[in-house]
């Protein structure tokens, strides 16, 4: 078994675990809090979570070679979609991750970004990008929750390891 591939599968599991904790925390907000504009790129708790979900969905389509789902749609902009569809997406990530090998992780992936530019990078770098991107946005949501006086759930990697 490849320790590197196993580590990356753990990153996939961690990202799913942390996302679900924040979706549950978001469900405790009022509609006004959920959509409050913090003047950030994605504006609100809801939009930041939707952006993160849509990014993970898009990257999985690129990495797995499945049809391009588009990015954020109006249908995505509901907490109920995140509650229902994100766990399913996480399962799809785990299924994809189960097949990772040193060879597949080192292979370059060529993809076209949303602006039509073509890029190529090794799969392992893209996977780490996805997890890092999601962690960044989860950190924003944690800050948003604190600003409302809520105690956010622990989403630290060390907590994930302890609970795992």
JOHU-V315675 format. One line per field, one symbol per residue. ss: DSSP state (A for helix, B for strand, O for the rest). A space follows every 50 residues. Layout:
ss: ???
This chain:
ss: OOAAAAAAAAAAAAAAAAAAAAAAAAOOOOAAAAAOOOOOOOOOAAAAAA AAAAAAAAAAAAAAOOOOOOOOOAAAOOAAAAAAAAAAAAAAAAAAAAOO OAAAAAOBBBBBOOOOOBBBBBAAAAAAAAAAAAAAAAAAAAAAAAAOOO OOOOOOAAAAAAAO
